[in-house]
Amino acid sequence: MKNKILTAIAVMASLCGYAQTKGTSAVGFGINSQTSKYHYKDASGADKTDENKINSYSLGYGFFIKDNAKLGVDLNYGRNENSYEANVSGTKTETYGFGVNYQYYYPLIKKLYAYAGGNVSYSHSSAENGSTNAEDYKGNMYSAGVQGGITWFVSKRFALETSLLSAAATYSKTERTSGSATVAQGYKYSYTNFNLSSTGSLNNLGFKIYLLF
């Protein structure tokens, strides 16, 4: 089944047109799914397992406003569950966001290009703790940054892209709540944060797939 899907994509990708010329549209999508388990014994000697699930999805549209220059928008959704069980233990986090980006492509070898660009984005996150006496939170984050990476225009209708380096300035506001609002020990507070960061992703590559038309 996997081979049939890949074959279908390859056929679609080789129809007509050229990749990064002015007037080309690009639809990009990405899926990241990870599951990890940690086995241990508790104080009573019983076997326990902590399981962490991370799933994220992205959908984007870009338009080449001139040769090798793309302006785009992205929608993102992520969900992280760490041994979550309602009213018992663990945590569950959901994130929604969108962004606007610009990328310019520099030819390297044949269909291989380097790119550099900038982006602005917004995301909203909420985390729920399985224990009713532990903290929940929700927050908003605003970010502006630059990024660079490599794109392989496999054919006239198909491309793969990865980000290698990035730097960003972020501003976030978070509200935390402890306990239940109906009980005396519950409390609520908020705080803001501004951060400058740069990252390299050579040891943790993430890929995007583009269909071009």
Steps between C-alpha positions, in 0.01 A plus 500: 500500500783737588666438162172572319464833682856601417447403136182711483683800642782454251255493207323813627833675549616452140203650314613842373631847585815597687560522868616838627403741221279808541130412521551148639289395799624261768289299744707360785414254772683325779429242767716419800406214734707368790426254779735416785456272800687486830470188715582511872402368843325720755572513874292187558686305232212499251579533130404838354516652152510866401400564139556822310324565167585798279308573181523814289352596165560792266331621183629789294451689176767698320516707183815586305467877462809492277751238393648327809305721745203350689249668733294259710264434789493201737245342735627278783350265758678295765398262778721358774382240753725388784338201676179701510197363686217741581467583873793269582843595362708609203467803273337580167604800289343637182643777281342691211681756289554676169781691337613701198839438339727609217775283349755561227664203326863487388605231248773261615520190281237420237171460692652566842447849644588681821244741638492787748206702623296646781173428676250633752262271688241469776405196707262417784572215741301340779616229738280289722638304793334169579522568873239749622751643751773576244551798270323557170602780267413683181707750311562700185832540322609743229819441306712665229804324361727399217578153372707316242516153355510275196232426239511220244270563204463131419294569186281767342220430748670363812750640754647406839622764744675505836592783736858489630550828689268756657497799733193661655372758743190387691256667734262289705234548764395204712230449760534216749230357723555265792234282656134557428338843484231369736737413783693726735848378407457586132690802365561675171782721375643621170843603376668621181830404344725634223767276355770506231624165374688330219498131415666246275306191400762282337435225755120524484395556139138567420370491144222669306348362182387741226268441206557770237257617233 
